Every structure is written in structure tokens, then in C-alpha cells.
């Protein structure tokens, strides 16, 4: 399973959970792609990464939704 597929699966799991705690998407691959401005590991932008700790759970879930969309777009572009 590719890292991208694992991230997408994790996004699905997080978004289907009703847990109060929303886990960080960080996978310790902290490299920002200069053309997309997204982290290669978690597909978040710098603003999302910097603000994560102060975001309310609802906003963190919104970031996970964006990650889900970004994963799907990247998988489509690779096909």
C-alpha cells in the first residue's frame, strides 16, 4: 500500500470517527513541495501545519477533509 493510499485510508477512519480527539495527520515526512506548497507526507499546507495545535476539533476535521480531497486528486493524476 502506498503512502498516499495509507493517508487516504487514515483520513477515512478519522472522518468516520466521532472521537473528540482528532489525531494529527503528520507522518514525519516533513518536506514541502515547492510547486504545490503541500507537505509530501501529510498533504497539509504550511498554515494548516502551523495552526494545527490551536485549531478546534471541527476545524481539524476540516483539514482532514481537505487531505482526503488532495489524496483523491493525486491518485487520479497518477492513474
N, CA and C of each residue as an Amber inpcrd file, in Angstrom:
protein
   237
   0.8520000  -1.1760000   0.0000000   0.0000000   0.0000000   0.0000000
   0.8970000   1.2370000   0.0000000   0.6320000   2.1580000  -0.8800000
   1.4540000   3.3680000  -0.9800000   1.1880000   4.3080000   0.1960000
   2.1200000   5.1980000   0.4250000   1.9600000   6.1810000   1.4960000
   0.7040000   7.0210000   1.2590000   0.4310000   7.3630000   0.0240000
  -0.7370000   8.1540000  -0.3210000  -2.0300000   7.3970000  -0.0140000
  -2.0530000   6.1150000  -0.3280000  -3.2240000   5.2900000  -0.0440000
  -3.4130000   5.1340000   1.4590000  -2.3240000   4.9820000   2.1910000
  -2.4140000   4.8910000   3.6560000  -2.9770000   6.1820000   4.2520000
  -2.5290000   7.3230000   3.7290000  -3.0300000   8.6110000   4.2200000
  -4.5210000   8.7470000   3.9250000  -4.9270000   8.3300000   2.7550000
  -6.3410000   8.3940000   2.3960000  -7.1840000   7.4830000   3.3030000
  -6.6850000   6.2950000   3.5800000  -7.3820000   5.3670000   4.4770000
  -7.4870000   5.9640000   5.8720000  -6.4010000   6.5730000   6.3390000
  -6.4120000   7.2050000   7.6580000  -7.4120000   8.3560000   7.6980000
  -7.4860000   9.1440000   6.6380000  -8.4620000  10.2370000   6.5740000
  -9.8800000   9.6840000   6.6740000 -10.1520000   8.6110000   5.9660000
 -11.4690000   7.9820000   6.0340000 -11.7920000   7.5470000   7.4630000
 -10.8070000   6.9580000   8.1400000 -11.0070000   6.4880000   9.5140000
 -11.2680000   7.6500000  10.4650000 -10.4690000   8.6920000  10.3530000
 -10.6200000   9.8460000  11.2390000 -11.9780000  10.5030000  11.0180000
 -12.3700000  10.6720000   9.7680000 -13.6220000  11.3650000   9.4770000
 -14.8570000  10.5340000   9.8160000 -14.7140000   9.2370000   9.8860000
 -15.8600000   8.4020000  10.2480000 -15.9620000   8.1970000  11.7650000
 -14.9630000   8.6550000  12.4950000 -14.9500000   8.5250000  13.9520000
 -15.6460000   9.7230000  14.5860000 -16.2720000   9.4850000  15.7280000
 -16.8880000  10.6000000  16.4530000 -16.0860000  10.9640000  17.6990000
 -14.8330000  10.5630000  17.7220000 -13.9570000  10.8520000  18.8490000
 -13.7440000  12.3620000  18.9860000 -13.6570000  12.8160000  20.2200000
 -13.3980000  14.2290000  20.4880000 -11.9850000  14.5890000  20.0480000
 -11.0500000  13.6690000  20.2720000  -9.6500000  13.9030000  19.8860000
  -9.4840000  13.6150000  18.3950000  -8.9170000  14.5770000  17.6780000
  -8.6310000  14.4060000  16.2510000  -7.1150000  14.2650000  16.1090000
  -6.6430000  13.1050000  15.6460000  -5.1930000  12.9030000  15.5400000
  -4.5660000  13.7630000  14.4480000  -3.3160000  14.0850000  14.6660000
  -2.5690000  14.8400000  13.6680000  -2.3080000  13.9740000  12.4420000
  -2.3580000  14.5710000  11.2640000  -2.0520000  13.8320000  10.0390000
  -0.5520000  13.6190000   9.8180000   0.2960000  14.2130000  10.6370000
   1.7420000  14.1450000  10.4360000   2.2320000  12.7000000  10.4020000
   3.0550000  12.3950000   9.4040000   3.6650000  11.0700000   9.2750000
   5.1980000  11.1840000   9.3040000   5.6890000  12.3130000   9.7900000
   7.1270000  12.5690000   9.9460000   7.8970000  12.5450000   8.6300000
   7.2450000  12.9810000   7.5720000   7.9010000  13.1910000   6.2790000
   7.6610000  14.6680000   5.9600000   8.4600000  15.5110000   6.5690000
   8.2110000  16.9470000   6.5290000   9.0110000  17.6220000   5.4170000
   8.4950000  17.5140000   4.2150000   9.1160000  18.1250000   3.0480000
   8.0160000  18.8300000   2.2640000   8.1400000  20.1500000   2.1260000
   7.1310000  20.9100000   1.4030000   7.5010000  20.9590000  -0.0720000
   6.5750000  20.5280000  -0.8970000   6.7620000  20.5490000  -2.3440000
   6.7000000  22.0010000  -2.8110000   7.7330000  22.5010000  -3.4910000
   7.7380000  23.9080000  -3.8930000   6.6530000  24.2850000  -4.8960000
   6.2050000  23.3450000  -5.7050000   5.1830000  23.6970000  -6.6890000
   3.7710000  23.6390000  -6.1150000   3.4940000  22.6880000  -5.2290000
   2.1440000  22.5790000  -4.6600000   1.9990000  23.3060000  -3.3340000
   3.1370000  23.5770000  -2.6740000   3.1580000  24.1840000  -1.3390000
   2.4950000  23.2930000  -0.2870000   2.4850000  21.9660000  -0.5350000
   1.9310000  20.9960000   0.3900000   3.0350000  20.0790000   0.8980000
   2.9040000  19.6440000   2.1450000   3.8400000  18.6810000   2.6970000
   3.6910000  17.3600000   1.9410000   4.7920000  16.7640000   1.5700000
   4.7690000  15.4940000   0.8420000   4.2380000  14.3500000   1.7060000
   4.3670000  14.4800000   3.0220000   3.9330000  13.4140000   3.9190000
   2.4590000  13.4470000   4.2630000   1.9530000  14.6280000   4.6240000
   0.5780000  14.7090000   5.1220000  -0.3550000  15.5290000   4.2360000
   0.1720000  16.1390000   3.2070000  -0.5950000  16.9500000   2.2540000
  -1.2650000  18.1660000   2.8830000  -0.6790000  18.6740000   3.9660000
  -1.1650000  19.9330000   4.5320000  -0.2810000  21.0690000   4.0450000
  -0.8490000  22.2800000   4.0210000  -0.0270000  23.4410000   3.6930000
   0.5930000  23.9870000   4.9840000   1.5090000  24.9200000   4.8440000
   2.2440000  25.4500000   5.9900000   1.2990000  26.0580000   7.0280000
   0.2750000  26.7700000   6.5790000  -0.6630000  27.3930000   7.5120000
  -1.4150000  26.3320000   8.3200000  -1.8320000  25.2500000   7.6610000
  -2.5410000  24.1780000   8.3600000  -1.6330000  23.4900000   9.3800000
  -0.3910000  23.2860000   8.9990000   0.5700000  22.6440000   9.9050000
   0.8150000  23.5350000  11.1230000   1.0670000  24.8160000  10.8940000
   1.3930000  25.7470000  11.9810000   0.2230000  25.9390000  12.9460000
  -0.9880000  25.9430000  12.4390000  -2.1640000  26.2270000  13.2700000
  -2.7650000  24.9890000  13.9270000  -2.3180000  23.7890000  13.5410000
  -2.9660000  22.5440000  13.9790000  -3.2170000  22.4970000  15.4860000
  -2.2410000  22.7960000  16.2960000  -2.3650000  22.6780000  17.7480000
  -3.3910000  23.6160000  18.3670000  -3.6910000  24.7140000  17.7020000
  -4.6540000  25.6760000  18.2350000  -6.0440000  25.5410000  17.6020000
  -6.1820000  24.6640000  16.6270000  -7.4740000  24.5090000  15.9440000
  -8.4720000  23.7380000  16.8100000  -9.7400000  24.1580000  16.7780000
 -10.7600000  23.3270000  17.4140000 -10.9510000  22.0380000  16.6030000
 -11.5080000  21.0310000  17.2300000 -11.6800000  19.7210000  16.5820000
 -12.4040000  19.8220000  15.2420000 -13.4240000  20.6600000  15.1740000
 -14.1930000  20.7900000  13.9290000 -13.3010000  21.2940000  12.7860000
 -12.4310000  22.2220000  13.0970000 -11.5230000  22.7560000  12.0750000
 -10.4790000  21.7100000  11.6890000 -10.0000000  20.9280000  12.6720000
  -9.0590000  19.8550000  12.3660000  -9.7130000  18.8260000  11.4440000
 -10.9650000  18.5080000  11.6770000 -11.6810000  17.5900000  10.7870000
 -11.7990000  18.1790000   9.3730000 -11.9550000  19.4930000   9.3050000
 -11.9850000  20.1620000   8.0060000 -10.6750000  20.0010000   7.2480000
  -9.5710000  20.0610000   7.9830000  -8.2630000  19.8360000   7.3640000
  -8.1820000  18.3980000   6.8580000  -8.6600000  17.4420000   7.6610000
  -8.6750000  16.0440000   7.2190000  -9.5240000  15.8910000   5.9580000
 -10.6090000  16.6380000   5.8560000 -11.4250000  16.5780000   4.6370000
 -10.6390000  17.0960000   3.4380000  -9.8720000  18.1600000   3.6450000
  -9.0280000  18.6880000   2.5730000  -7.9640000  17.6710000   2.1740000
  -7.4060000  16.9900000   3.1590000  -6.4050000  15.9530000   2.8780000
  -7.0390000  14.8460000   2.0380000  -8.2560000  14.4770000   2.3810000
  -8.9800000  13.4410000   1.6330000  -9.1340000  13.8570000   0.1650000
  -9.5190000  15.0920000  -0.0620000  -9.6720000  15.6200000  -1.4240000
  -8.3230000  15.6470000  -2.1420000  -7.2890000  16.1070000  -1.4600000
  -5.9570000  16.1840000  -2.0700000  -5.4300000  14.7890000  -2.4190000
  -5.6860000  13.8140000  -1.5490000  -5.2830000  12.4280000  -1.8460000
  -5.9680000  11.9360000  -3.1110000  -7.2660000  12.1460000  -3.1920000
  -8.0160000  11.6800000  -4.3620000  -7.5020000  12.3370000  -5.6320000
  -7.2010000  13.6290000  -5.5660000  -6.6720000  14.3360000  -6.7430000
  -5.3140000  13.7790000  -7.1520000  -4.4400000  13.5360000  -6.1830000
  -3.1200000  12.9910000  -6.5050000  -3.2090000  11.5800000  -7.0770000
  -4.0970000  10.7720000  -6.5160000  -4.2640000   9.3990000  -7.0250000
  -4.8050000   9.4270000  -8.4500000  -5.7440000  10.3350000  -8.7370000
  -6.2740000  10.4600000 -10.1010000  -5.1930000  10.8810000 -11.0830000
  -4.3390000  11.8070000 -10.6450000  -3.2900000  12.3020000 -11.5450000
  -2.2230000  11.2480000 -11.8080000  -2.1020000  10.2770000 -10.9240000
  -1.1130000   9.2010000 -11.1110000  -1.6400000   8.0870000 -11.9870000
  -2.9470000   8.0350000 -12.1660000  -3.5500000   6.9270000 -12.9310000
  -3.3060000   7.0720000 -14.4140000
